[in-house]
Amino acid sequence: MAQFDEREAMNRNNAIKIVLSILILMFSGLCFAADVQQSEINHLLQYIERTNCKQERNGTEYSGAEAVAHVQKKYAYFKDKIHGTEEFIMYSATKSEVSGKPYTVHCPGQPAINSRDWLLKELSRFRQKK
């Protein structure tokens, strides 16, 4: 009987170790994913801020610095809904919540492009660079 209890306790301890190991691996993976996502979002915010392109919102053009301030406010508001960089773009930098009109980017010597496509293109370039 004592031998059975000992074996049962060992099995229970091994099961606990396995579960804890799995949880640690899952948590570290989530932390890594969050770090990567935040790095991508930070890059896009810098990209918006440093561009010489104008950002059009509801018919008014804004500089990169003005545009990034607006995007940061929307990001702070929607942060709980954002679980990926593409969702950051969708919620924070794609369209006006008031009018529903898409944001447009006007770069010198290039046709206007909607901000969603402009940022997704930059995100793709950034990911390939890593």
C-alpha positions as CSV (number, residue, x, y, z in Angstrom):
1,M,0.0,0.0,0.0
2,A,2.8,2.4,0.9
3,Q,4.5,1.6,-2.4
4,F,1.3,2.5,-4.3
5,D,1.0,5.8,-2.5
6,E,4.6,6.6,-3.2
7,R,4.1,5.8,-6.9
8,E,0.9,7.9,-7.0
9,A,2.6,10.8,-5.4
10,M,5.5,10.6,-7.9
11,N,3.1,10.5,-10.8
12,R,1.2,13.5,-9.4
13,N,4.5,15.4,-9.0
14,N,5.5,14.6,-12.5
15,A,2.2,15.7,-13.9
16,I,2.5,19.0,-12.0
17,K,6.0,19.5,-13.4
18,I,4.8,18.9,-16.9
19,V,1.8,21.3,-16.5
20,L,4.1,24.0,-15.1
21,S,6.6,23.5,-17.9
22,I,3.9,23.9,-20.5
23,L,2.5,27.0,-18.8
24,I,6.0,28.5,-18.6
25,L,6.6,27.9,-22.3
26,M,3.2,29.3,-23.2
27,F,3.8,32.4,-21.1
28,S,7.2,33.0,-22.6
29,G,5.8,32.6,-26.1
30,L,3.1,35.2,-25.3
31,C,5.7,37.6,-23.9
32,F,7.8,37.2,-27.1
33,A,4.7,37.8,-29.3
34,A,3.8,40.9,-27.3
35,D,7.4,42.2,-27.6
36,V,7.4,41.7,-31.4
37,Q,4.0,43.3,-31.8
38,Q,5.0,46.3,-29.7
39,S,8.2,46.7,-31.7
40,E,6.2,46.7,-34.9
41,I,3.7,49.2,-33.6
42,N,6.5,51.5,-32.3
43,H,8.2,51.3,-35.8
44,L,4.9,52.3,-37.5
45,L,4.4,55.2,-35.1
46,Q,7.9,56.4,-35.9
47,Y,7.3,55.9,-39.6
48,I,4.1,58.0,-39.5
49,E,5.9,60.7,-37.4
50,R,9.0,61.0,-39.6
51,T,7.4,60.8,-43.0
52,N,7.5,63.8,-45.3
53,C,4.1,62.7,-46.5
54,K,0.9,64.4,-45.5
55,Q,-1.9,62.5,-43.8
56,E,-5.4,63.4,-44.8
57,R,-8.2,63.0,-42.2
58,N,-11.7,64.2,-43.0
59,G,-10.5,66.5,-45.8
60,T,-7.7,68.2,-43.8
61,E,-4.0,67.4,-44.3
62,Y,-1.7,66.9,-41.3
63,S,2.0,66.6,-40.9
64,G,3.5,63.3,-39.7
65,A,3.9,64.7,-36.1
66,E,0.3,65.8,-36.1
67,A,-0.9,62.5,-37.5
68,V,1.0,60.4,-35.1
69,A,-0.4,62.3,-32.1
70,H,-3.9,61.4,-33.4
71,V,-3.0,57.8,-34.0
72,Q,-1.5,57.5,-30.5
73,K,-4.7,58.8,-29.0
74,K,-6.8,56.2,-30.9
75,Y,-4.3,53.5,-30.0
76,A,-4.7,54.3,-26.3
77,Y,-8.4,54.2,-26.7
78,F,-8.6,50.9,-28.6
79,K,-5.6,49.2,-26.9
80,D,-7.7,46.5,-25.2
81,K,-9.2,45.4,-28.6
82,I,-5.8,45.3,-30.3
83,H,-4.2,41.8,-30.4
84,G,-1.9,42.2,-33.4
85,T,-0.1,44.9,-35.4
86,E,-2.7,44.6,-38.2
87,E,-5.4,45.3,-35.7
88,F,-3.4,48.4,-34.5
89,I,-3.6,49.6,-38.1
90,M,-7.3,48.8,-38.4
91,Y,-8.4,50.5,-35.2
92,S,-5.9,53.3,-34.9
93,A,-4.8,54.4,-38.4
94,T,-7.3,53.5,-41.0
95,K,-10.5,55.6,-40.9
96,S,-12.3,58.3,-39.0
97,E,-14.6,56.9,-36.3
98,V,-16.8,60.0,-36.7
99,S,-17.3,60.2,-40.4
100,G,-16.2,56.7,-41.5
101,K,-14.0,58.2,-44.2
102,P,-10.7,56.4,-44.8
103,Y,-7.4,58.2,-44.0
104,T,-5.3,59.0,-47.1
105,V,-1.6,59.5,-47.4
106,H,-0.2,62.1,-49.9
107,C,3.5,61.6,-50.6
108,P,5.4,63.9,-52.9
109,G,5.5,62.7,-56.5
110,Q,3.2,59.7,-55.8
111,P,-0.5,59.1,-56.1
112,A,-2.5,59.2,-52.9
113,I,-2.9,55.9,-51.1
114,N,-5.1,54.9,-48.2
115,S,-3.3,54.8,-44.9
116,R,-4.2,51.2,-44.3
117,D,-2.3,50.1,-47.5
118,W,0.5,52.5,-46.8
119,L,1.1,51.1,-43.3
120,L,0.6,47.5,-44.3
121,K,3.3,47.9,-47.0
122,E,5.7,49.4,-44.5
123,L,4.9,46.7,-42.0
124,S,5.7,44.0,-44.6
125,R,9.0,45.8,-45.4
126,F,9.9,46.0,-41.7
127,R,9.2,42.3,-41.2
128,Q,11.3,41.3,-44.1
129,K,14.2,43.4,-42.9
130,K,14.3,41.5,-39.6
